[in-house]
Amino acid sequence: MKRFICYVPHPDDETLSMWPLMHYLASGYEGHFVFMSRGPVTPASLRLDPDPTHYADGVQPVCSWADHNYKHNPVQEQYTVPTVDELGLARLHEGMSAVGAMGMVPPIVAGDMGAVITHDEGLGTNWGASGSGSSTATPTEEGIAACDEIMRRYIEQYPNSLHFTMSPSDAHCDHRACGIALRRLKGNPVYMGSTASPRFTYTGGDPILAPLLTNAAFFVSKLYWSYTSSQYGNRLSEYCAWYPNTYPDNNLITGGSTAKRDEYTSWLRTKVLKAYTAWDPAHGSFAIGGGHSVPSQFANCFGPAVPFASALWHL
């Protein structure tokens, strides 16, 4: 069976950085999306909570999402401020909805559609960093070991699969913990040149699992493309830097079809992104990823979100 395993540090990373995997689904691959954590600690929590004691200066900020350019009020908007656990569950539901929409993308060949399977690993808060909670902190060995344990299970269970996660050079500590864990299992690359076959040989790595990871690859978030290329080596060969208008090895996925690429880009904007801009707080949908956590990243990658046509309370 054609299969890939995608290790997602937090719900929304699969859409912000790894969404072209839906092209594999359209090619008939069975896709396993492993949510390493629910990402319960998020800036969204502050933007939804009016309690002045939760802010350093005692002033609740105006929401940064263009559709919500006001201060949220749970009484007037009829929701209860979500707990950390509830936010994590809401983020997980967003991620599962997004990959479900990816799994409904029109297939490249009629009827050739791969199944989508999701897994909730539930790593806790600060799993890839020190207790400071800073996203740019140095990943801890404990966080890397937690990723290693999870990845080993899937590699052993699905030995003939492609494996994807974020770059070990990513600036976010949780992303890096995933990348470092997969890198250590796969081994360190030695680039052999663009015309060589294979382009890389590997040193180190797990003596048993490394042979199963020859096609494992790492995604570079668009947020970090301005970093020096030396951080990522030959990123078009072993690293993937994909977003709607850039497709390394495009022929592999869409047969070089610009029309198919544009169709998938449209599907992403109209179907997949809805999971992260769903605002129905009374029923547990808080538009966390695309609205209240990292709206600027979503806008940078995919353009402004489609505005809501519903009546919202404004201060």
C-alpha positions in Angstrom: 0.0 0.0 0.0 1.2 3.5 -0.8 1.2 5.3 2.6 2.7 8.4 4.3 3.0 9.3 8.0 3.0 13.0 8.8 4.2 14.0 12.3 2.4 17.3 13.1 3.9 19.2 16.1 0.7 21.2 16.6 -2.6 21.3 14.8 -2.3 23.9 11.9 1.3 22.9 11.1 0.0 20.4 8.6 -1.8 23.2 6.7 0.7 26.1 7.2 3.7 24.0 6.1 2.8 20.5 5.0 -0.5 20.8 3.2 0.9 19.6 -0.2 0.6 16.1 1.3 -3.0 16.3 0.2 -1.6 15.8 -3.3 -0.3 12.4 -2.2 -3.8 11.6 -1.0 -5.1 12.6 -4.4 -2.6 10.1 -5.9 -4.0 7.3 -3.8 -1.7 7.3 -0.8 -3.2 6.4 2.6 -2.3 9.4 4.9 -1.7 9.2 8.6 -1.6 12.5 10.3 0.0 12.1 13.8 -0.8 15.1 16.0 2.1 15.1 18.3 0.4 17.6 20.7 -2.9 19.4 20.8 -1.0 22.7 21.3 -3.1 23.8 24.3 -0.8 26.8 25.1 -1.5 29.3 22.4 -1.8 33.2 22.1 -5.5 32.5 21.3 -6.1 32.0 25.0 -5.4 35.6 25.8 -7.4 37.1 23.0 -10.5 35.2 24.1 -10.2 36.1 27.8 -11.1 39.5 29.2 -9.7 39.0 32.7 -7.3 41.9 33.3 -5.3 39.9 35.8 -4.2 37.6 32.9 -2.3 40.5 31.2 1.0 42.0 32.2 -0.4 45.5 31.9 -3.9 44.7 32.9 -5.3 45.6 29.5 -7.0 43.1 27.2 -5.7 43.5 23.7 -7.8 44.2 20.6 -8.0 40.9 18.7 -5.4 40.8 15.9 -7.7 39.0 13.4 -9.1 41.4 10.8 -12.6 40.1 11.3 -12.4 40.5 15.0 -10.8 43.9 15.4 -12.3 44.4 18.8 -12.0 43.1 22.4 -13.7 39.8 22.9 -16.5 39.7 25.5 -17.6 36.2 26.4 -20.9 37.4 28.0 -22.0 39.4 24.9 -20.7 36.8 22.5 -22.2 34.0 24.5 -19.3 31.7 25.3 -17.4 30.5 28.3 -13.7 31.3 28.3 -12.1 27.9 27.4 -9.7 26.2 29.7 -6.3 25.1 28.5 -7.6 21.5 28.0 -10.6 22.8 26.1 -8.4 24.9 23.8 -6.3 21.9 23.1 -9.3 19.9 22.2 -10.6 22.7 20.0 -7.3 22.9 18.2 -7.3 19.1 17.7 -10.7 19.3 16.1 -9.5 22.0 13.8 -6.6 19.9 12.7 -8.8 16.8 12.1 -11.3 18.9 10.1 -8.5 20.4 8.0 -6.9 17.0 7.1 -10.4 15.6 6.5 -10.9 18.4 3.9 -7.5 17.5 2.4 -8.7 14.0 2.0 -11.6 15.1 -0.1 -9.5 16.9 -2.7 -10.3 15.8 -6.3 -8.1 12.8 -7.1 -5.5 13.0 -9.9 -7.0 9.9 -11.4 -10.7 9.4 -11.1 -11.5 7.2 -8.1 -7.9 7.0 -7.0 -8.3 8.5 -3.5 -6.3 7.7 -0.4 -7.8 7.4 3.0 -7.1 9.9 5.8 -6.4 8.5 9.3 -5.7 10.8 12.3 -3.9 10.0 15.6 -3.9 12.1 18.8 -0.6 11.6 20.7 -1.5 14.3 23.3 2.0 15.5 24.3 1.6 18.1 27.0 2.6 21.7 27.3 6.3 22.7 26.7 7.2 19.3 25.5 9.8 20.5 23.1 11.3 23.3 25.3 12.3 24.3 28.7 9.7 25.5 31.2 10.0 29.1 29.9 7.4 28.3 27.3 9.3 30.3 24.6 8.8 28.9 21.1 12.4 29.8 20.3 13.9 28.0 23.3 16.3 25.2 22.8 14.5 21.8 22.4 15.0 19.6 25.4 16.3 16.0 25.2 13.1 15.0 27.0 11.0 16.5 24.2 13.2 14.9 21.5 12.9 11.6 23.3 9.1 11.9 23.4 9.1 12.4 19.7 11.5 9.5 19.1 9.3 7.1 21.1 6.2 8.1 19.0 8.0 7.9 15.7 9.5 4.5 16.4 6.0 3.0 16.9 4.8 4.3 13.5 7.9 3.4 11.6 7.8 -0.2 13.0 4.1 -0.5 12.4 4.2 0.9 8.9 7.6 0.0 7.5 7.0 0.7 3.8 5.9 4.3 4.2 7.0 7.9 3.6 7.7 9.9 6.7 7.4 13.7 7.0 7.8 16.3 9.8 9.2 19.8 10.3 12.8 20.8 9.8 15.4 20.1 12.6 16.6 23.7 11.8 13.1 25.2 12.4 13.0 28.2 14.8 10.2 26.7 16.8 11.4 24.4 19.6 8.5 21.9 19.2 9.0 21.7 15.4 12.8 21.3 15.9 12.2 18.5 18.5 10.2 16.5 15.8 12.8 17.2 13.1 15.8 16.3 15.3 14.1 13.1 16.4 13.5 12.0 12.8 17.0 13.2 11.7 18.7 11.1 14.4 16.7 8.0 13.3 17.4 8.6 9.6 21.0 9.7 10.0 23.1 12.7 8.9 23.0 13.4 5.1 26.1 13.6 2.9 25.2 15.4 -0.3 26.5 13.6 -3.3 25.6 16.2 -6.0 22.5 17.1 -8.0 23.1 14.4 -10.7 24.1 11.6 -8.4 21.8 8.7 -7.7 21.1 8.7 -4.8 21.8 12.4 -4.1 22.5 11.6 -0.4 24.2 9.0 1.6 23.7 8.9 5.4 25.9 8.3 8.4 24.7 7.3 11.8 21.0 6.8 12.3 19.2 3.9 14.0 20.8 0.7 12.7 17.5 -1.0 12.3 15.1 1.8 11.4 17.4 4.0 9.2 17.0 1.7 6.1 13.2 2.3 6.4 13.6 6.1 6.3 15.4 6.6 3.0 12.5 8.7 1.7 11.8 10.6 4.9 11.7 14.4 4.4 11.4 17.6 6.3 9.2 20.6 5.7 10.6 24.2 5.9 7.9 26.6 7.0 7.6 29.7 4.7 8.0 31.8 7.8 11.7 30.7 7.9 12.6 30.8 4.2 14.6 34.0 4.7 17.1 32.0 6.8 20.4 31.1 5.1 20.2 28.1 2.8 23.1 26.6 4.7 20.6 25.9 7.6 18.7 23.5 5.3 21.4 22.1 3.1 20.0 21.3 -0.4 16.5 21.9 0.7 14.9 21.1 -2.7 16.4 17.6 -2.5 15.8 16.5 1.1 13.8 19.4 2.5 10.4 20.5 1.2 9.6 24.2 0.9 6.1 24.2 -0.5 3.2 26.6 -0.4 0.5 27.4 -3.0 2.8 29.0 -5.6 6.0 27.0 -5.2 6.3 23.2 -5.9 9.7 21.6 -5.9 9.5 18.3 -7.9 6.0 19.4 -9.0 6.0 16.7 -11.7 6.0 14.0 -9.0 2.7 15.2 -7.7 0.6 16.8 -10.4 2.2 15.6 -13.6 3.4 19.1 -14.2 -0.2 20.3 -14.6 -0.6 24.0 -13.8 -4.4 23.5 -13.9 -4.2 20.7 -11.3 -2.0 22.8 -9.1 -4.4 25.8 -9.3 -7.3 23.4 -8.6 -5.6 22.2 -5.4 -4.7 25.8 -4.4 -8.4 26.8 -4.7 -9.4 23.7 -2.8 -7.1 24.7 0.0 -8.4 28.2 0.3 -12.1 27.3 0.0 -12.2 24.0 1.9 -9.2 23.3 4.1 -8.7 26.8 5.6 -12.3 26.9 6.8 -11.3 24.6 9.6 -9.1 27.3 11.1 -11.5 30.2 10.6 -14.6 28.6 12.0 -16.0 31.0 14.7 -18.8 29.5 16.7 -17.6 29.9 20.3 -20.9 28.9 21.8 -20.3 25.4 20.3 -16.6 25.1 20.9 -15.2 26.6 17.6 -12.8 29.4 18.3 -11.0 30.0 15.0 -7.8 29.3 16.8 -5.2 28.7 14.1 -6.3 31.1 11.4 -8.0 33.6 13.6 -6.5 33.9 17.0 -3.2 32.0 17.2 -1.1 32.8 14.1 -3.4 34.7 11.7 -0.5 36.6 10.2 1.2 33.4 9.2 -2.0 32.1 7.5 -2.4 35.4 5.7 1.3 35.4 4.6 1.0 31.9 3.2 -2.5 31.9 1.7 -3.7 35.5 1.6 -6.5 37.1 3.7 -9.1 34.8 5.1 -12.6 34.9 3.6 -14.5 37.4 5.8 -17.5 36.2 7.8 -21.0 37.2 6.7 -22.4 36.9 10.2 -23.3 39.7 12.6 -20.7 40.0 15.3 -20.7 42.1 18.4 -18.2 44.9 18.3 -17.0 47.1 21.2 
